[in-house]
């Protein structure tokens, strides 16, 4: 038998996950902006020494950029996991709501 749903707890968890997703999505956006800034700064240091494409390749190969890239990926991954958690709670709430609407409709038929 499926477990009973405490709707108040479900709504609280859904709201908490939504709030966490909003924060983590912002952090991921900042991390991505930082990654781009690091790449631009390295490219600016290399300006005049090589073509733009070569400077981009060089910048993206440097440890400083690779670290910023890894942090951006990690931040986006955490945001995506939290978004999936939020969407799972949302789906569970919708299932609960549909089940109860069906139950009410069945009572009217009988």
Secondary structure, DSSP 8 states (H G I E B T S, - for coil): ------HHHHHHHHHHHHHHHHHHHHHHHHHHHHHHHHHHHHHHHHBTTB-HHHHHHHHHHSHHHHHHHHHHHHHHHHHHHHHHHHHHHHHHHHHHHHHHHHHHHHHHH-
